[in-house]
Amino acid sequence: MKTLSLLLITTFLMFGFVEANTYQNPILAYSDSTENTLDTWTYTSPDETLKRRLRKPGRRNIFQQGKTFIAIGYGYPNLSLNYMMTNAMTLNFSMQPDLYANFKNKTFGVIHFRYEYAMWDIFGLSFRGNFSSYDISWDLLLPDFDNQGNQITRKINSGYSGITMDMVFRFDWHIVTNMKIDLYTGVGLGYSLNTMNYYSSDEDLAVDPNEDIPHISIPVAFEGTMGIRYFFTPGFGMYAEFGYAQSIAEMGFTFRF
């Protein structure tokens, strides 16, 4: 009986020793994926035992190297040189109520378009296009006589119309960025196209009365702004900018690709 008991105990210990030697330690598997995922634990088989997949935490920023951004917005007020000049002329004319009346001011824009490429995680290079048009008119009041010889006032509609279009390359520094908010500042330089045309309803007065007045119109566009973008989804959001860019303030939509 003692011999049988001793034999069973010996057999049990040997079996346990063999099983202990066949057990493998857990293996840590590392992945180079930059996706933002939680650590996942998987159990496959006794041979592979317990595995843990570790992933890099990832860059939790909406602005990342290699991404592109397109934006379109509306700016106010119009700061184009010719627009300000015609406003100044209108102001001077308004001080002569016996000669000028019925001033009207119509503008379109400023429309802002922007394409930006993320060169690095915090720096981007942008191409900007800004467009605006304007039409400022008034009535020139001239004394005249009708067919019966009665004195009348003849109204001659006159004014200035034109467009301003800027094409700018801009360098942007993204100061604060996460998955929702992108705060940045930028400066840029480019070419500015300005046209200003005088018109009159009277052919005899179709010559610009201010054409001999010298004025400087340098075809250089400059921008310096501070902006913020808020993304509702990873590919769509809104933006606002403040500073100097043919307008003081602008607001619109932005798309990320």
Stockholm file with secondary structure:
# STOCKHOLM 1.0

chainA/1-257         MKTLSLLLITTFLMFGFVEANTYQNPILAYSDSTENTLDTWTYTSPDETLKRRLRKPGRRNIFQQGKTFIAIGYGYPNLSLNYMMTNAMTLNFSMQPDLYANFKNKTFGVIHFRYEYAMWDIFGLSFRGNFSSYDISWDLLLPDFDNQGNQITRKINSGYSGITMDMVFRFDWHIVTNMKIDLYTGVGLGYSLNTMNYYSSDEDLAVDPNEDIPHISIPVAFEGTMGIRYFFTPGFGMYAEFGYAQSIAEMGFTFRF
#=GR chainA/1-257 SS CHHHHHHHHHHHHHHHHHHHHHCCCCEEEECCCCSCCCCEEEECCTTTCEEEEECCCCCCCSSCTTCEEEEEEEEESCCCHHHHHHHHHHHHHHTCTTTEEEEEEEEEEEEEEEEEEESSSSEEEEEEEEEEEEEEEEEEEEEEECTTSCEEEEEEEEEEEEEEEEEEEEEEEEEEECSSEEEEEEEEEEEEEEEEEEEESSGGGCSCTTTTSCCCCCCEEEEEEEEEEEEEETTEEEEEEEEESSSSEEEEEEEEC
#=GC SS_cons         CHHHHHHHHHHHHHHHHHHHHHCCCCEEEECCCCSCCCCEEEECCTTTCEEEEECCCCCCCSSCTTCEEEEEEEEESCCCHHHHHHHHHHHHHHTCTTTEEEEEEEEEEEEEEEEEEESSSSEEEEEEEEEEEEEEEEEEEEEEECTTSCEEEEEEEEEEEEEEEEEEEEEEEEEEECSSEEEEEEEEEEEEEEEEEEEESSGGGCSCTTTTSCCCCCCEEEEEEEEEEEEEETTEEEEEEEEESSSSEEEEEEEEC
//
